[in-house]
Amino acid sequence: MMVGEKDPLHDDCWRLVDRLKKLNKDVKMTVYRDLAHGFLGYDIPGGLPMTRTCILEAGDMLKELFNKE
């Protein structure tokens, strides 16, 4: 799970991660400093430079998930 530190849903994300862990699900959380809700949508000219890093890391996380068996 990915969430921005300044996302108003930040606490809800942590609660979801805790619930999934209690169900023995393989889950991890990445918190991005100083980013707000919807930060992945700011990969545009004049947007947030950090967003590109977040998108690449999300791709790496998906690859990791799809390669698990």
mmCIF file as Biopython writes it, N, C-alpha, C and O atoms, coordinates in Angstrom:
data_model
#
loop_
_atom_site.group_PDB
_atom_site.id
_atom_site.type_symbol
_atom_site.label_atom_id
_atom_site.label_alt_id
_atom_site.label_comp_id
_atom_site.label_asym_id
_atom_site.label_entity_id
_atom_site.label_seq_id
_atom_site.pdbx_PDB_ins_code
_atom_site.Cartn_x
_atom_site.Cartn_y
_atom_site.Cartn_z
_atom_site.occupancy
_atom_site.B_iso_or_equiv
_atom_site.auth_seq_id
_atom_site.auth_asym_id
_atom_site.pdbx_PDB_model_num
ATOM 1   N N  . MET A ? 1  ? 0.845  -1.157  0.000   1.0 0.0 1  A 1 
ATOM 2   C CA . MET A ? 1  ? 0.000  0.000   0.000   1.0 0.0 1  A 1 
ATOM 3   C C  . MET A ? 1  ? 0.895  1.225   0.000   1.0 0.0 1  A 1 
ATOM 4   O O  . MET A ? 1  ? 1.953  1.234   0.628   1.0 0.0 1  A 1 
ATOM 5   N N  . MET A ? 2  ? 0.467  2.243   -0.699  1.0 0.0 2  A 1 
ATOM 6   C CA . MET A ? 2  ? 1.214  3.499   -0.780  1.0 0.0 2  A 1 
ATOM 7   C C  . MET A ? 2  ? 0.297  4.623   -0.308  1.0 0.0 2  A 1 
ATOM 8   O O  . MET A ? 2  ? -0.886 4.655   -0.646  1.0 0.0 2  A 1 
ATOM 9   N N  . VAL A ? 3  ? 0.853  5.537   0.470   1.0 0.0 3  A 1 
ATOM 10  C CA . VAL A ? 3  ? 0.064  6.664   0.947   1.0 0.0 3  A 1 
ATOM 11  C C  . VAL A ? 3  ? 0.986  7.863   1.160   1.0 0.0 3  A 1 
ATOM 12  O O  . VAL A ? 3  ? 2.154  7.712   1.516   1.0 0.0 3  A 1 
ATOM 13  N N  . GLY A ? 4  ? 0.447  9.025   0.940   1.0 0.0 4  A 1 
ATOM 14  C CA . GLY A ? 4  ? 1.185  10.247  1.225   1.0 0.0 4  A 1 
ATOM 15  C C  . GLY A ? 4  ? 1.074  10.597  2.698   1.0 0.0 4  A 1 
ATOM 16  O O  . GLY A ? 4  ? 0.042  10.367  3.328   1.0 0.0 4  A 1 
ATOM 17  N N  . GLU A ? 5  ? 2.136  11.148  3.231   1.0 0.0 5  A 1 
ATOM 18  C CA . GLU A ? 5  ? 2.168  11.522  4.642   1.0 0.0 5  A 1 
ATOM 19  C C  . GLU A ? 5  ? 1.069  12.536  4.986   1.0 0.0 5  A 1 
ATOM 20  O O  . GLU A ? 5  ? 0.553  12.549  6.104   1.0 0.0 5  A 1 
ATOM 21  N N  . LYS A ? 6  ? 0.724  13.373  4.024   1.0 0.0 6  A 1 
ATOM 22  C CA . LYS A ? 6  ? -0.276 14.423  4.267   1.0 0.0 6  A 1 
ATOM 23  C C  . LYS A ? 6  ? -1.657 14.059  3.714   1.0 0.0 6  A 1 
ATOM 24  O O  . LYS A ? 6  ? -2.538 14.913  3.616   1.0 0.0 6  A 1 
ATOM 25  N N  . ASP A ? 7  ? -1.837 12.805  3.360   1.0 0.0 7  A 1 
ATOM 26  C CA . ASP A ? 7  ? -3.126 12.329  2.859   1.0 0.0 7  A 1 
ATOM 27  C C  . ASP A ? 7  ? -4.114 12.277  4.021   1.0 0.0 7  A 1 
ATOM 28  O O  . ASP A ? 7  ? -3.787 11.732  5.075   1.0 0.0 7  A 1 
ATOM 29  N N  . PRO A ? 8  ? -5.320 12.834  3.852   1.0 0.0 8  A 1 
ATOM 30  C CA . PRO A ? 8  ? -6.294 12.762  4.936   1.0 0.0 8  A 1 
ATOM 31  C C  . PRO A ? 8  ? -6.720 11.321  5.247   1.0 0.0 8  A 1 
ATOM 32  O O  . PRO A ? 8  ? -7.303 11.063  6.299   1.0 0.0 8  A 1 
ATOM 33  N N  . LEU A ? 9  ? -6.433 10.387  4.337   1.0 0.0 9  A 1 
ATOM 34  C CA . LEU A ? 9  ? -6.766 8.984   4.561   1.0 0.0 9  A 1 
ATOM 35  C C  . LEU A ? 9  ? -5.585 8.178   5.109   1.0 0.0 9  A 1 
ATOM 36  O O  . LEU A ? 9  ? -5.650 6.952   5.197   1.0 0.0 9  A 1 
ATOM 37  N N  . HIS A ? 10 ? -4.526 8.864   5.470   1.0 0.0 10 A 1 
ATOM 38  C CA . HIS A ? 10 ? -3.304 8.241   5.978   1.0 0.0 10 A 1 
ATOM 39  C C  . HIS A ? 10 ? -3.604 7.251   7.111   1.0 0.0 10 A 1 
ATOM 40  O O  . HIS A ? 10 ? -3.160 6.104   7.068   1.0 0.0 10 A 1 
ATOM 41  N N  . ASP A ? 11 ? -4.347 7.689   8.108   1.0 0.0 11 A 1 
ATOM 42  C CA . ASP A ? 11 ? -4.656 6.818   9.251   1.0 0.0 11 A 1 
ATOM 43  C C  . ASP A ? 11 ? -5.515 5.626   8.837   1.0 0.0 11 A 1 
ATOM 44  O O  . ASP A ? 11 ? -5.340 4.520   9.348   1.0 0.0 11 A 1 
ATOM 45  N N  . ASP A ? 12 ? -6.440 5.856   7.911   1.0 0.0 12 A 1 
ATOM 46  C CA . ASP A ? 12 ? -7.276 4.759   7.422   1.0 0.0 12 A 1 
ATOM 47  C C  . ASP A ? 12 ? -6.432 3.700   6.715   1.0 0.0 12 A 1 
ATOM 48  O O  . ASP A ? 12 ? -6.698 2.504   6.836   1.0 0.0 12 A 1 
ATOM 49  N N  . CYS A ? 13 ? -5.434 4.138   5.989   1.0 0.0 13 A 1 
ATOM 50  C CA . CYS A ? 13 ? -4.550 3.193   5.306   1.0 0.0 13 A 1 
ATOM 51  C C  . CYS A ? 13 ? -3.824 2.315   6.312   1.0 0.0 13 A 1 
ATOM 52  O O  . CYS A ? 13 ? -3.703 1.106   6.116   1.0 0.0 13 A 1 
ATOM 53  N N  . TRP A ? 14 ? -3.342 2.924   7.389   1.0 0.0 14 A 1 
ATOM 54  C CA . TRP A ? 14 ? -2.653 2.142   8.425   1.0 0.0 14 A 1 
ATOM 55  C C  . TRP A ? 14 ? -3.602 1.145   9.082   1.0 0.0 14 A 1 
ATOM 56  O O  . TRP A ? 14 ? -3.214 0.017   9.388   1.0 0.0 14 A 1 
ATOM 57  N N  . ARG A ? 15 ? -4.854 1.568   9.299   1.0 0.0 15 A 1 
ATOM 58  C CA . ARG A ? 15 ? -5.825 0.643   9.891   1.0 0.0 15 A 1 
ATOM 59  C C  . ARG A ? 15 ? -6.088 -0.539  8.956   1.0 0.0 15 A 1 
ATOM 60  O O  . ARG A ? 15 ? -6.220 -1.676  9.410   1.0 0.0 15 A 1 
ATOM 61  N N  . LEU A ? 16 ? -6.163 -0.270  7.660   1.0 0.0 16 A 1 
ATOM 62  C CA . LEU A ? 16 ? -6.374 -1.350  6.695   1.0 0.0 16 A 1 
ATOM 63  C C  . LEU A ? 16 ? -5.189 -2.309  6.689   1.0 0.0 16 A 1 
ATOM 64  O O  . LEU A ? 16 ? -5.374 -3.526  6.676   1.0 0.0 16 A 1 
ATOM 65  N N  . VAL A ? 17 ? -3.992 -1.774  6.699   1.0 0.0 17 A 1 
ATOM 66  C CA . VAL A ? 17 ? -2.794 -2.620  6.741   1.0 0.0 17 A 1 
ATOM 67  C C  . VAL A ? 17 ? -2.810 -3.496  7.993   1.0 0.0 17 A 1 
ATOM 68  O O  . VAL A ? 17 ? -2.511 -4.688  7.921   1.0 0.0 17 A 1 
ATOM 69  N N  . ASP A ? 18 ? -3.157 -2.913  9.132   1.0 0.0 18 A 1 
ATOM 70  C CA . ASP A ? 18 ? -3.223 -3.693  10.374  1.0 0.0 18 A 1 
ATOM 71  C C  . ASP A ? 18 ? -4.255 -4.818  10.269  1.0 0.0 18 A 1 
ATOM 72  O O  . ASP A ? 18 ? -4.003 -5.936  10.719  1.0 0.0 18 A 1 
ATOM 73  N N  . ARG A ? 19 ? -5.404 -4.528  9.684   1.0 0.0 19 A 1 
ATOM 74  C CA . ARG A ? 19 ? -6.442 -5.552  9.535   1.0 0.0 19 A 1 
ATOM 75  C C  . ARG A ? 19 ? -5.976 -6.679  8.618   1.0 0.0 19 A 1 
ATOM 76  O O  . ARG A ? 19 ? -6.207 -7.856  8.896   1.0 0.0 19 A 1 
ATOM 77  N N  . LEU A ? 20 ? -5.320 -6.307  7.525   1.0 0.0 20 A 1 
ATOM 78  C CA . LEU A ? 20 ? -4.831 -7.321  6.591   1.0 0.0 20 A 1 
ATOM 79  C C  . LEU A ? 20 ? -3.765 -8.206  7.247   1.0 0.0 20 A 1 
ATOM 80  O O  . LEU A ? 20 ? -3.737 -9.418  7.033   1.0 0.0 20 A 1 
ATOM 81  N N  . LYS A ? 21 ? -2.900 -7.597  8.036   1.0 0.0 21 A 1 
ATOM 82  C CA . LYS A ? 21 ? -1.875 -8.375  8.736   1.0 0.0 21 A 1 
ATOM 83  C C  . LYS A ? 21 ? -2.509 -9.358  9.711   1.0 0.0 21 A 1 
ATOM 84  O O  . LYS A ? 21 ? -2.040 -10.488 9.851   1.0 0.0 21 A 1 
ATOM 85  N N  . LYS A ? 22 ? -3.577 -8.929  10.386  1.0 0.0 22 A 1 
ATOM 86  C CA . LYS A ? 22 ? -4.278 -9.825  11.308  1.0 0.0 22 A 1 
ATOM 87  C C  . LYS A ? 22 ? -4.905 -11.008 10.574  1.0 0.0 22 A 1 
ATOM 88  O O  . LYS A ? 22 ? -5.132 -12.065 11.162  1.0 0.0 22 A 1 
ATOM 89  N N  . LEU A ? 23 ? -5.179 -10.819 9.296   1.0 0.0 23 A 1 
ATOM 90  C CA . LEU A ? 23 ? -5.720 -11.902 8.470   1.0 0.0 23 A 1 
ATOM 91  C C  . LEU A ? 23 ? -4.602 -12.696 7.790   1.0 0.0 23 A 1 
ATOM 92  O O  . LEU A ? 23 ? -4.850 -13.496 6.888   1.0 0.0 23 A 1 
ATOM 93  N N  . ASN A ? 24 ? -3.378 -12.459 8.239   1.0 0.0 24 A 1 
ATOM 94  C CA . ASN A ? 24 ? -2.190 -13.146 7.706   1.0 0.0 24 A 1 
ATOM 95  C C  . ASN A ? 24 ? -1.957 -12.881 6.217   1.0 0.0 24 A 1 
ATOM 96  O O  . ASN A ? 24 ? -1.493 -13.758 5.488   1.0 0.0 24 A 1 
ATOM 97  N N  . LYS A ? 25 ? -2.281 -11.681 5.781   1.0 0.0 25 A 1 
ATOM 98  C CA . LYS A ? 25 ? -2.030 -11.284 4.397   1.0 0.0 25 A 1 
ATOM 99  C C  . LYS A ? 25 ? -0.647 -10.649 4.303   1.0 0.0 25 A 1 
ATOM 100 O O  . LYS A ? 25 ? -0.186 -9.989  5.235   1.0 0.0 25 A 1 
ATOM 101 N N  . ASP A ? 26 ? -0.005 -10.856 3.177   1.0 0.0 26 A 1 
ATOM 102 C CA . ASP A ? 26 ? 1.315  -10.281 2.929   1.0 0.0 26 A 1 
ATOM 103 C C  . ASP A ? 26 ? 1.115  -8.847  2.459   1.0 0.0 26 A 1 
ATOM 104 O O  . ASP A ? 26 ? 0.767  -8.608  1.302   1.0 0.0 26 A 1 
ATOM 105 N N  . VAL A ? 27 ? 1.330  -7.914  3.340   1.0 0.0 27 A 1 
ATOM 106 C CA . VAL A ? 27 ? 1.071  -6.506  3.025   1.0 0.0 27 A 1 
ATOM 107 C C  . VAL A ? 27 ? 2.186  -5.649  3.622   1.0 0.0 27 A 1 
ATOM 108 O O  . VAL A ? 27 ? 2.740  -5.953  4.678   1.0 0.0 27 A 1 
ATOM 109 N N  . LYS A ? 28 ? 2.488  -4.586  2.919   1.0 0.0 28 A 1 
ATOM 110 C CA . LYS A ? 28 ? 3.435  -3.614  3.459   1.0 0.0 28 A 1 
ATOM 111 C C  . LYS A ? 28 ? 2.993  -2.226  3.046   1.0 0.0 28 A 1 
ATOM 112 O O  . LYS A ? 28 ? 2.263  -2.046  2.071   1.0 0.0 28 A 1 
ATOM 113 N N  . MET A ? 29 ? 3.449  -1.257  3.805   1.0 0.0 29 A 1 
ATOM 114 C CA . MET A ? 29 ? 3.038  0.131   3.592   1.0 0.0 29 A 1 
ATOM 115 C C  . MET A ? 29 ? 4.261  0.972   3.252   1.0 0.0 29 A 1 
ATOM 116 O O  . MET A ? 29 ? 5.314  0.848   3.878   1.0 0.0 29 A 1 
ATOM 117 N N  . THR A ? 30 ? 4.104  1.817   2.263   1.0 0.0 30 A 1 
ATOM 118 C CA . THR A ? 30 ? 5.128  2.806   1.936   1.0 0.0 30 A 1 
ATOM 119 C C  . THR A ? 30 ? 4.486  4.176   2.116   1.0 0.0 30 A 1 
ATOM 120 O O  . THR A ? 30 ? 3.462  4.476   1.502   1.0 0.0 30 A 1 
ATOM 121 N N  . VAL A ? 31 ? 5.090  5.001   2.957   1.0 0.0 31 A 1 
ATOM 122 C CA . VAL A ? 31 ? 4.583  6.348   3.217   1.0 0.0 31 A 1 
ATOM 123 C C  . VAL A ? 31 ? 5.534  7.344   2.561   1.0 0.0 31 A 1 
ATOM 124 O O  . VAL A ? 31 ? 6.740  7.333   2.803   1.0 0.0 31 A 1 
ATOM 125 N N  . TYR A ? 32 ? 4.960  8.198   1.729   1.0 0.0 32 A 1 
ATOM 126 C CA . TYR A ? 32 ? 5.763  9.198   1.034   1.0 0.0 32 A 1 
ATOM 127 C C  . TYR A ? 32 ? 5.640  10.539  1.742   1.0 0.0 32 A 1 
ATOM 128 O O  . TYR A ? 32 ? 4.555  11.098  1.902   1.0 0.0 32 A 1 
ATOM 129 N N  . ARG A ? 33 ? 6.789  11.022  2.153   1.0 0.0 33 A 1 
ATOM 130 C CA . ARG A ? 33 ? 6.879  12.261  2.917   1.0 0.0 33 A 1 
ATOM 131 C C  . ARG A ? 33 ? 6.365  13.456  2.111   1.0 0.0 33 A 1 
ATOM 132 O O  . ARG A ? 33 ? 6.652  13.596  0.923   1.0 0.0 33 A 1 
ATOM 133 N N  . ASP A ? 34 ? 5.606  14.303  2.784   1.0 0.0 34 A 1 
ATOM 134 C CA . ASP A ? 34 ? 5.108  15.579  2.251   1.0 0.0 34 A 1 
ATOM 135 C C  . ASP A ? 34 ? 4.150  15.438  1.067   1.0 0.0 34 A 1 
ATOM 136 O O  . ASP A ? 34 ? 3.861  16.436  0.407   1.0 0.0 34 A 1 
ATOM 137 N N  . LEU A ? 35 ? 3.649  14.237  0.776   1.0 0.0 35 A 1 
ATOM 138 C CA . LEU A ? 35 ? 2.715  14.090  -0.336  1.0 0.0 35 A 1 
ATOM 139 C C  . LEU A ? 35 ? 1.293  13.955  0.185   1.0 0.0 35 A 1 
ATOM 140 O O  . LEU A ? 35 ? 1.049  13.371  1.241   1.0 0.0 35 A 1 
ATOM 141 N N  . ALA A ? 36 ? 0.364  14.508  -0.580  1.0 0.0 36 A 1 
ATOM 142 C CA . ALA A ? 36 ? -1.050 14.495  -0.207  1.0 0.0 36 A 1 
ATOM 143 C C  . ALA A ? 36 ? -1.800 13.433  -1.006  1.0 0.0 36 A 1 
ATOM 144 O O  . ALA A ? 36 ? -1.207 12.705  -1.802  1.0 0.0 36 A 1 
ATOM 145 N N  . HIS A ? 37 ? -3.089 13.356  -0.786  1.0 0.0 37 A 1 
ATOM 146 C CA . HIS A ? 37 ? -3.947 12.396  -1.476  1.0 0.0 37 A 1 
ATOM 147 C C  . HIS A ? 37 ? -3.883 12.618  -2.996  1.0 0.0 37 A 1 
ATOM 148 O O  . HIS A ? 37 ? -3.866 13.757  -3.462  1.0 0.0 37 A 1 
ATOM 149 N N  . GLY A ? 38 ? -3.850 11.539  -3.743  1.0 0.0 38 A 1 
ATOM 150 C CA . GLY A ? 38 ? -3.858 11.634  -5.203  1.0 0.0 38 A 1 
ATOM 151 C C  . GLY A ? 38 ? -2.516 11.998  -5.807  1.0 0.0 38 A 1 
ATOM 152 O O  . GLY A ? 38 ? -2.455 12.447  -6.952  1.0 0.0 38 A 1 
ATOM 153 N N  . PHE A ? 39 ? -1.444 11.812  -5.059  1.0 0.0 39 A 1 
ATOM 154 C CA . PHE A ? 39 ? -0.128 12.268  -5.521  1.0 0.0 39 A 1 
ATOM 155 C C  . PHE A ? 39 ? 0.317  11.599  -6.816  1.0 0.0 39 A 1 
ATOM 156 O O  . PHE A ? 39 ? 1.100  12.185  -7.563  1.0 0.0 39 A 1 
ATOM 157 N N  . LEU A ? 40 ? -0.157 10.394  -7.102  1.0 0.0 40 A 1 
ATOM 158 C CA . LEU A ? 40 ? 0.257  9.722   -8.339  1.0 0.0 40 A 1 
ATOM 159 C C  . LEU A ? 40 ? -0.254 10.448  -9.583  1.0 0.0 40 A 1 
ATOM 160 O O  . LEU A ? 40 ? 0.263  10.235  -10.680 1.0 0.0 40 A 1 
ATOM 161 N N  . GLY A ? 41 ? -1.254 11.295  -9.421  1.0 0.0 41 A 1 
ATOM 162 C CA . GLY A ? 41 ? -1.797 12.059  -10.536 1.0 0.0 41 A 1 
ATOM 163 C C  . GLY A ? 41 ? -1.002 13.310  -10.879 1.0 0.0 41 A 1 
ATOM 164 O O  . GLY A ? 41 ? -1.354 14.024  -11.819 1.0 0.0 41 A 1 
ATOM 165 N N  . TYR A ? 42 ? 0.054  13.587  -10.142 1.0 0.0 42 A 1 
ATOM 166 C CA . TYR A ? 42 ? 0.829  14.805  -10.370 1.0 0.0 42 A 1 
ATOM 167 C C  . TYR A ? 42 ? 2.091  14.575  -11.193 1.0 0.0 42 A 1 
ATOM 168 O O  . TYR A ? 42 ? 3.026  15.374  -11.127 1.0 0.0 42 A 1 
ATOM 169 N N  . ASP A ? 43 ? 2.128  13.503  -11.959 1.0 0.0 43 A 1 
ATOM 170 C CA . ASP A ? 43 ? 3.260  13.243  -12.853 1.0 0.0 43 A 1 
ATOM 171 C C  . ASP A ? 43 ? 3.002  13.972  -14.175 1.0 0.0 43 A 1 
ATOM 172 O O  . ASP A ? 43 ? 2.800  13.353  -15.219 1.0 0.0 43 A 1 
ATOM 173 N N  . ILE A ? 44 ? 3.014  15.272  -14.098 1.0 0.0 44 A 1 
ATOM 174 C CA . ILE A ? 44 ? 2.730  16.144  -15.245 1.0 0.0 44 A 1 
ATOM 175 C C  . ILE A ? 44 ? 3.766  17.263  -15.256 1.0 0.0 44 A 1 
ATOM 176 O O  . ILE A ? 44 ? 4.399  17.528  -14.234 1.0 0.0 44 A 1 
ATOM 177 N N  . PRO A ? 45 ? 3.947  17.926  -16.405 1.0 0.0 45 A 1 
ATOM 178 C CA . PRO A ? 45 ? 4.863  19.078  -16.404 1.0 0.0 45 A 1 
ATOM 179 C C  . PRO A ? 45 ? 4.418  20.104  -15.357 1.0 0.0 45 A 1 
ATOM 180 O O  . PRO A ? 45 ? 3.251  20.492  -15.309 1.0 0.0 45 A 1 
ATOM 181 N N  . GLY A ? 46 ? 5.341  20.522  -14.545 1.0 0.0 46 A 1 
ATOM 182 C CA . GLY A ? 46 ? 5.026  21.471  -13.481 1.0 0.0 46 A 1 
ATOM 183 C C  . GLY A ? 46 ? 4.431  20.807  -12.250 1.0 0.0 46 A 1 
ATOM 184 O O  . GLY A ? 46 ? 4.077  21.489  -11.288 1.0 0.0 46 A 1 
ATOM 185 N N  . GLY A ? 47 ? 4.316  19.475  -12.270 1.0 0.0 47 A 1 
ATOM 186 C CA . GLY A ? 47 ? 3.753  18.737  -11.141 1.0 0.0 47 A 1 
ATOM 187 C C  . GLY A ? 47 ? 4.803  18.476  -10.078 1.0 0.0 47 A 1 
ATOM 188 O O  . GLY A ? 47 ? 5.715  19.278  -9.879  1.0 0.0 47 A 1 
ATOM 189 N N  . LEU A ? 48 ? 4.669  17.367  -9.412  1.0 0.0 48 A 1 
ATOM 190 C CA . LEU A ? 48 ? 5.595  17.010  -8.334  1.0 0.0 48 A 1 
ATOM 191 C C  . LEU A ? 48 ? 6.666  16.055  -8.850  1.0 0.0 48 A 1 
ATOM 192 O O  . LEU A ? 48 ? 6.339  14.956  -9.297  1.0 0.0 48 A 1 
ATOM 193 N N  . PRO A ? 49 ? 7.941  16.450  -8.799  1.0 0.0 49 A 1 
ATOM 194 C CA . PRO A ? 49 ? 9.012  15.580  -9.285  1.0 0.0 49 A 1 
ATOM 195 C C  . PRO A ? 49 ? 9.057  14.223  -8.570  1.0 0.0 49 A 1 
ATOM 196 O O  . PRO A ? 49 ? 9.412  13.218  -9.185  1.0 0.0 49 A 1 
ATOM 197 N N  . MET A ? 50 ? 8.704  14.185  -7.294  1.0 0.0 50 A 1 
ATOM 198 C CA . MET A ? 50 ? 8.736  12.947  -6.519  1.0 0.0 50 A 1 
ATOM 199 C C  . MET A ? 50 ? 7.761  11.908  -7.066  1.0 0.0 50 A 1 
ATOM 200 O O  . MET A ? 50 ? 7.935  10.709  -6.849  1.0 0.0 50 A 1 
ATOM 201 N N  . THR A ? 51 ? 6.737  12.373  -7.774  1.0 0.0 51 A 1 
ATOM 202 C CA . THR A ? 51 ? 5.713  11.467  -8.285  1.0 0.0 51 A 1 
ATOM 203 C C  . THR A ? 51 ? 6.297  10.418  -9.219  1.0 0.0 51 A 1 
ATOM 204 O O  . THR A ? 51 ? 5.867  9.265   -9.180  1.0 0.0 51 A 1 
ATOM 205 N N  . ARG A ? 52 ? 7.244  10.773  -10.039 1.0 0.0 52 A 1 
ATOM 206 C CA . ARG A ? 52 ? 7.855  9.808   -10.963 1.0 0.0 52 A 1 
ATOM 207 C C  . ARG A ? 52 ? 8.498  8.666   -10.169 1.0 0.0 52 A 1 
ATOM 208 O O  . ARG A ? 52 ? 8.366  7.499   -10.539 1.0 0.0 52 A 1 
ATOM 209 N N  . THR A ? 53 ? 9.185  8.999   -9.091  1.0 0.0 53 A 1 
ATOM 210 C CA . THR A ? 53 ? 9.795  7.981   -8.239  1.0 0.0 53 A 1 
ATOM 211 C C  . THR A ? 53 ? 8.720  7.061   -7.661  1.0 0.0 53 A 1 
ATOM 212 O O  . THR A ? 53 ? 8.888  5.842   -7.642  1.0 0.0 53 A 1 
ATOM 213 N N  . CYS A ? 54 ? 7.619  7.645   -7.191  1.0 0.0 54 A 1 
ATOM 214 C CA . CYS A ? 54 ? 6.527  6.855   -6.616  1.0 0.0 54 A 1 
ATOM 215 C C  . CYS A ? 54 ? 5.943  5.898   -7.649  1.0 0.0 54 A 1 
ATOM 216 O O  . CYS A ? 54 ? 5.655  4.745   -7.329  1.0 0.0 54 A 1 
ATOM 217 N N  . ILE A ? 55 ? 5.766  6.360   -8.875  1.0 0.0 55 A 1 
ATOM 218 C CA . ILE A ? 55 ? 5.209  5.519   -9.932  1.0 0.0 55 A 1 
ATOM 219 C C  . ILE A ? 55 ? 6.158  4.363   -10.245 1.0 0.0 55 A 1 
ATOM 220 O O  . ILE A ? 55 ? 5.718  3.225   -10.410 1.0 0.0 55 A 1 
ATOM 221 N N  . LEU A ? 56 ? 7.444  4.648   -10.325 1.0 0.0 56 A 1 
ATOM 222 C CA . LEU A ? 56 ? 8.413  3.582   -10.588 1.0 0.0 56 A 1 
ATOM 223 C C  . LEU A ? 56 ? 8.442  2.565   -9.453  1.0 0.0 56 A 1 
ATOM 224 O O  . LEU A ? 56 ? 8.533  1.362   -9.695  1.0 0.0 56 A 1 
ATOM 225 N N  . GLU A ? 57 ? 8.363  3.047   -8.215  1.0 0.0 57 A 1 
ATOM 226 C CA . GLU A ? 57 ? 8.336  2.137   -7.075  1.0 0.0 57 A 1 
ATOM 227 C C  . GLU A ? 57 ? 7.052  1.311   -7.054  1.0 0.0 57 A 1 
ATOM 228 O O  . GLU A ? 57 ? 7.078  0.139   -6.680  1.0 0.0 57 A 1 
ATOM 229 N N  . ALA A ? 58 ? 5.936  1.908   -7.451  1.0 0.0 58 A 1 
ATOM 230 C CA . ALA A ? 58 ? 4.673  1.160   -7.529  1.0 0.0 58 A 1 
ATOM 231 C C  . ALA A ? 58 ? 4.798  0.045   -8.562  1.0 0.0 58 A 1 
ATOM 232 O O  . ALA A ? 58 ? 4.309  -1.063  -8.338  1.0 0.0 58 A 1 
ATOM 233 N N  . GLY A ? 59 ? 5.446  0.325   -9.687  1.0 0.0 59 A 1 
ATOM 234 C CA . GLY A ? 59 ? 5.677  -0.698  -10.704 1.0 0.0 59 A 1 
ATOM 235 C C  . GLY A ? 59 ? 6.531  -1.831  -10.171 1.0 0.0 59 A 1 
ATOM 236 O O  . GLY A ? 59 ? 6.263  -3.001  -10.445 1.0 0.0 59 A 1 
ATOM 237 N N  . ASP A ? 60 ? 7.558  -1.487  -9.410  1.0 0.0 60 A 1 
ATOM 238 C CA . ASP A ? 60 ? 8.413  -2.516  -8.799  1.0 0.0 60 A 1 
ATOM 239 C C  . ASP A ? 60 ? 7.629  -3.375  -7.814  1.0 0.0 60 A 1 
ATOM 240 O O  . ASP A ? 60 ? 7.817  -4.590  -7.756  1.0 0.0 60 A 1 
ATOM 241 N N  . MET A ? 61 ? 6.745  -2.739  -7.039  1.0 0.0 61 A 1 
ATOM 242 C CA . MET A ? 61 ? 5.926  -3.486  -6.080  1.0 0.0 61 A 1 
ATOM 243 C C  . MET A ? 61 ? 4.985  -4.454  -6.808  1.0 0.0 61 A 1 
ATOM 244 O O  . MET A ? 61 ? 4.800  -5.590  -6.371  1.0 0.0 61 A 1 
ATOM 245 N N  . LEU A ? 62 ? 4.400  -4.005  -7.906  1.0 0.0 62 A 1 
ATOM 246 C CA . LEU A ? 62 ? 3.510  -4.872  -8.668  1.0 0.0 62 A 1 
ATOM 247 C C  . LEU A ? 62 ? 4.261  -6.053  -9.262  1.0 0.0 62 A 1 
ATOM 248 O O  . LEU A ? 62 ? 3.773  -7.183  -9.247  1.0 0.0 62 A 1 
ATOM 249 N N  . LYS A ? 63 ? 5.445  -5.784  -9.782  1.0 0.0 63 A 1 
ATOM 250 C CA . LYS A ? 63 ? 6.259  -6.886  -10.327 1.0 0.0 63 A 1 
ATOM 251 C C  . LYS A ? 63 ? 6.565  -7.906  -9.232  1.0 0.0 63 A 1 
ATOM 252 O O  . LYS A ? 63 ? 6.491  -9.113  -9.464  1.0 0.0 63 A 1 
ATOM 253 N N  . GLU A ? 64 ? 6.905  -7.424  -8.052  1.0 0.0 64 A 1 
ATOM 254 C CA . GLU A ? 64 ? 7.194  -8.309  -6.930  1.0 0.0 64 A 1 
ATOM 255 C C  . GLU A ? 64 ? 5.973  -9.167  -6.584  1.0 0.0 64 A 1 
ATOM 256 O O  . GLU A ? 64 ? 6.093  -10.369 -6.346  1.0 0.0 64 A 1 
ATOM 257 N N  . LEU A ? 65 ? 4.804  -8.535  -6.560  1.0 0.0 65 A 1 
ATOM 258 C CA . LEU A ? 65 ? 3.584  -9.268  -6.226  1.0 0.0 65 A 1 
ATOM 259 C C  . LEU A ? 65 ? 3.257  -10.338 -7.281  1.0 0.0 65 A 1 
ATOM 260 O O  . LEU A ? 65 ? 2.877  -11.456 -6.934  1.0 0.0 65 A 1 
ATOM 261 N N  . PHE A ? 66 ? 3.403  -9.997  -8.549  1.0 0.0 66 A 1 
ATOM 262 C CA . PHE A ? 66 ? 3.072  -10.938 -9.612  1.0 0.0 66 A 1 
ATOM 263 C C  . PHE A ? 66 ? 4.062  -12.097 -9.706  1.0 0.0 66 A 1 
ATOM 264 O O  . PHE A ? 66 ? 3.721  -13.163 -10.217 1.0 0.0 66 A 1 
ATOM 265 N N  . ASN A ? 67 ? 5.281  -11.894 -9.218  1.0 0.0 67 A 1 
ATOM 266 C CA . ASN A ? 67 ? 6.286  -12.947 -9.263  1.0 0.0 67 A 1 
ATOM 267 C C  . ASN A ? 67 ? 6.255  -13.873 -8.061  1.0 0.0 67 A 1 
ATOM 268 O O  . ASN A ? 67 ? 6.987  -14.861 -8.022  1.0 0.0 67 A 1 
ATOM 269 N N  . LYS A ? 68 ? 5.407  -13.564 -7.068  1.0 0.0 68 A 1 
ATOM 270 C CA . LYS A ? 68 ? 5.295  -14.428 -5.884  1.0 0.0 68 A 1 
ATOM 271 C C  . LYS A ? 68 ? 4.363  -15.589 -6.211  1.0 0.0 68 A 1 
ATOM 272 O O  . LYS A ? 68 ? 3.351  -15.422 -6.891  1.0 0.0 68 A 1 
ATOM 273 N N  . GLU A ? 69 ? 4.718  -16.739 -5.725  1.0 0.0 69 A 1 
ATOM 274 C CA . GLU A ? 69 ? 3.832  -17.898 -5.897  1.0 0.0 69 A 1 
ATOM 275 C C  . GLU A ? 69 ? 3.984  -18.841 -4.761  1.0 0.0 69 A 1 
ATOM 276 O O  . GLU A ? 69 ? 3.320  -19.877 -4.727  1.0 0.0 69 A 1 
#
